[in-house]
Amino acid sequence: MRHLLTFVTTNIIIVLILLILDQVFTLTRYIDVTFLAALVYLLLGLLVFVVKGGFFDTLASSFRKVMPKKVVGDTEPLRAPSETLNVPYKGLLIQAGLFALVSLVSLFFYYNT
């Protein structure tokens, strides 16, 4: 339910921005913007998925071993990037899928009318 509410509010914001910037609502502009929104959600979701999967943990620990410490009294170990990121990636991917679906349905209506 939360994903649907986020999807609806983002769609309302997209329509309002299109009306404010263009003063005319066209289906082609809406298709373009919803596709870009799907792309942004997809890229963010995949980035969070990769970071939470631990891909950058080894890289970060290697940099910590190679780079000299600037502060002598700093004995607190740093957490891994996968532990610091606390964003659910599934919600972002669901949003991307919803926007891609809306974009495809809009394209269907655009080419069949």
Secondary structure in CASP SS format (residue, H / E / C, confidence):
PFRMAT SS
TARGET T0000
AUTHOR 0000-0000-0000
METHOD secondary structure of the structure
MODEL  1
M C 1.00
R H 1.00
H H 1.00
L H 1.00
L H 1.00
T H 1.00
F H 1.00
V H 1.00
T H 1.00
T H 1.00
N H 1.00
I H 1.00
I H 1.00
I H 1.00
V H 1.00
L H 1.00
I H 1.00
L H 1.00
L H 1.00
I H 1.00
L H 1.00
D H 1.00
Q C 1.00
V C 1.00
F C 1.00
T C 1.00
L H 1.00
T H 1.00
R H 1.00
Y H 1.00
I H 1.00
D H 1.00
V H 1.00
T H 1.00
F H 1.00
L H 1.00
A H 1.00
A H 1.00
L H 1.00
V H 1.00
Y H 1.00
L H 1.00
L H 1.00
L H 1.00
G H 1.00
L H 1.00
L H 1.00
V H 1.00
F H 1.00
V H 1.00
V H 1.00
K H 1.00
G C 1.00
G C 1.00
F C 1.00
F C 1.00
D H 1.00
T H 1.00
L H 1.00
A H 1.00
S H 1.00
S H 1.00
F H 1.00
R H 1.00
K H 1.00
V H 1.00
M C 1.00
P C 1.00
K C 1.00
K C 1.00
V C 1.00
V C 1.00
G C 1.00
D C 1.00
T C 1.00
E C 1.00
P C 1.00
L C 1.00
R C 1.00
A C 1.00
P H 1.00
S H 1.00
E H 1.00
T H 1.00
L C 1.00
N C 1.00
V C 1.00
P C 1.00
Y H 1.00
K H 1.00
G H 1.00
L H 1.00
L H 1.00
I H 1.00
Q H 1.00
A H 1.00
G H 1.00
L H 1.00
F H 1.00
A H 1.00
L H 1.00
V H 1.00
S H 1.00
L H 1.00
V H 1.00
S H 1.00
L H 1.00
F H 1.00
F H 1.00
Y H 1.00
Y H 1.00
N H 1.00
T C 1.00
END
